[in-house]
Amino acid sequence: MNTDQFKLMLAEKGIDLSPKQMEQYEKYYHLLVEWNEKMNLTAITEKPEVYLKHFYDSISAAFYFDFNKPLNLCDVGAGAGFPSIPLKIAFPELRVTIVDSLNKRITFLEHLSKELGLENTTFIHDRAETFGKNPAHREKYQVVIARAVARMSVLSELCLPLVKVGGTFVAMKGNQAGEELQVGEKAIKVLGGELESVHSFKLPVEESERNILIIKKQKPTPKLYPRKPGTPNKTPIE
């Protein structure tokens, strides 16, 4: 996917990018590749692939959920900033908090945000399990989003405690979404969520399956959750 295709395909979905926004994606790409030589941020470094599999793929959540307002959004385990930084560039009104367990990634994200001139972005070095217990963040976000972090039974425990009652958890998944949902159904319910919708589509060019899961937070998460770091992964709620 070249930059013209990227702009055109997003415009077809009603997302019009200004020259300034296109410059920000371009700068993002160059910083990603530059920093990737010093630390392992991504295995994908070819420009057409970055635009397709990182930028376009991240923004695809906006095809099914309205980010075009000043939402308080938390991205759990964003790594090199996906999906929240591409979304933030496309929808500048978003107030973004990223939590990641690796401090060197946080250092990259802070530098990236400064270089791109992004406002209302916060980067926190923490494990999602302890972050979800922190009263300053627990049930404080209108939207919590995660892409390719863990299977649904685990991911729900890392994300749903951060979602306000009445808010939304957006899980971005590949072709295993249906299987993961079956196993993760109990966890979603226990943690106060309810599956609202599943949107499936094919990523352009390579035609791989993507699924966007929209989960509403119906009631507060029980105090027990999230459990200690590592526990959700070892013994998921199933």
Secondary structure, 3 states (H helix, E strand, C coil): CCHHHHHHHHHHCCCCCCHHHHHHHHHHHHHHHHHHCCCCCCCCCCHHHHHHHHHHHHHHHHHCCCCCCCCEEEEECCCCCCCHHHHHHHCCCCEEEEEECCHHHHHHHHHHHHHHCCCCEEEEECCHHHHCCCCCCCCCEEEEEEECCCCHHHHHHHHHHHEEEEEEEEEEECCCHHHHHHHHHHHHHHCCEEEEEEEEEECCCCCCEEEEEEEEECCCCCCCCCCCCCHHHHCCCC
